[in-house]
Every structure is written in C-alpha cells, then in structure tokens.
Amino acid sequence: MITRLQIMGTTMPLDVGYIVAGSAAALAQAYKTPATKSLWLAAAGLLASVIPYTYFLNKEDCEAIFKAGEEKKAPAAGTVKRLALHGYARVGILAASTGIMVYALAKKGK
C-alpha cells in the first residue's frame, strides 16, 4: 500500500521547489528590468499564491481521501471532484503566471 509519506514526500518538495525558485526568479527579474517590473511582480505573486491555495483549500479533501484509503472505504461524495476542480484552478494559476512571464520576456526584447 502506498503511504501518505510516499505521496507527499515525493511531490511536495518538487512543487514547493519550483514555486519558490520561479517566484524568486520573477522577483529578481522585477528588480533587473524596471520597464516590466509590474509584470514580473504579478507573475511572482500568482506563482507564490499556489502554496497557500493548496494548503488551505485542498488539505481537507486530501485528508479525507487518505483517511478513506486507510479505512479501505470510498471518500465522501464530491471529495474527489472538489480536489480535481482545485487542481484545475492551480494549473490555471500556474499557466497564467507562466504566460505573464513569457509576455514580459517578449516585451523586453522589443
């Protein structure tokens, strides 16, 4: 059986790592390029917002799914759907942040 630690111990450091590194890189670019500073700050803010979003909105559903798995039961109705919808929102936030960064880079070259 896959344990909670195996799942979270693998994915969490990767997620936090690229979010922190990406946010730091965007903040560095904001400092280096005053012409596109607002774009870089917006991208850094969006990217960094994924961590609290995940913690506060996904934690309860994740705990319910892990508990149901330990009890060898199905999670409560709607739990998996809510978790999936929050996952889509997280991907949207990450995509928006990446899009802003790409736009800022393209604007810098003009």
C-alpha positions in Angstrom: 0.0 0.0 0.0 1.2 3.5 -0.9 1.6 5.6 2.2 0.8 9.3 2.7 4.5 10.0 3.2 5.4 8.3 -0.1 3.0 10.5 -2.0 3.6 13.8 -0.2 7.3 13.1 0.4 7.8 12.9 -3.4 5.5 15.5 -4.8 5.6 18.3 -2.2 9.3 19.1 -2.3 9.2 19.3 -6.1 6.1 21.5 -6.1 7.4 23.8 -3.4 10.9 23.9 -5.1 9.7 25.1 -8.5 7.2 27.5 -7.0 9.8 29.1 -4.7 12.5 29.1 -7.4 10.1 30.5 -10.0 8.9 33.2 -7.6 12.4 34.2 -6.7 13.5 34.3 -10.4 10.5 36.5 -11.2 11.3 38.9 -8.3 14.9 39.0 -9.5 13.7 39.9 -13.0 11.4 42.6 -11.5 14.5 44.2 -9.8 16.6 43.9 -13.0 14.0 45.2 -15.5 12.1 48.3 -14.4 10.2 48.5 -17.7 8.4 45.2 -17.0 8.6 45.3 -13.2 4.8 45.1 -12.7 4.5 42.1 -15.0 7.2 40.2 -13.1 5.7 41.1 -9.7 2.3 39.9 -10.9 3.8 36.6 -12.1 5.7 36.1 -8.8 2.6 36.8 -6.8 0.5 34.4 -8.8 3.1 31.7 -8.7 3.6 32.1 -4.9 -0.2 32.0 -4.3 -0.3 28.4 -5.3 1.2 27.2 -2.0 -1.4 28.8 0.4 -4.2 28.0 -2.1 -3.2 24.3 -2.0 -2.7 24.2 1.8 -6.0 25.9 2.7 -8.3 24.6 0.0 -7.0 21.2 -0.7 -5.9 20.0 2.7 -9.3 18.9 4.0 -10.1 16.9 0.8 -6.7 15.3 0.8 -7.0 14.3 4.4 -10.5 12.8 3.7 -9.2 10.8 0.8 -6.2 9.5 2.7 -8.4 8.6 5.7 -10.9 6.8 3.4 -8.0 4.8 1.9 -6.7 3.8 5.2 -10.1 2.6 6.2 -10.5 0.9 2.8 -13.6 2.9 2.0 -14.6 5.3 -0.7 -14.3 9.0 0.2 -17.4 11.1 0.8 -19.4 12.0 -2.3 -17.9 15.1 -4.0 -14.5 14.9 -2.3 -12.6 13.8 -5.4 -14.5 16.1 -7.7 -13.6 19.1 -5.4 -10.0 18.1 -5.3 -9.9 17.8 -9.1 -11.5 21.2 -9.6 -9.0 22.8 -7.2 -6.3 21.0 -9.2 -7.6 22.7 -12.4 -7.6 26.0 -10.7 -4.0 25.5 -9.6 -3.0 24.6 -13.1 -4.8 27.8 -14.4 -2.9 29.9 -11.9 0.4 28.4 -12.9 -0.4 28.8 -16.6 -1.3 32.4 -16.1 1.9 33.1 -14.2 3.9 31.4 -16.9 2.1 33.3 -19.6 2.8 36.6 -17.9 6.5 35.7 -17.6 6.7 34.8 -21.3 4.9 38.1 -22.2 7.4 40.0 -20.0 10.3 38.4 -21.7 8.9 39.1 -25.2 8.2 42.7 -24.2 11.7 43.1 -23.0 13.1 42.1 -26.4 11.2 44.9 -28.3 
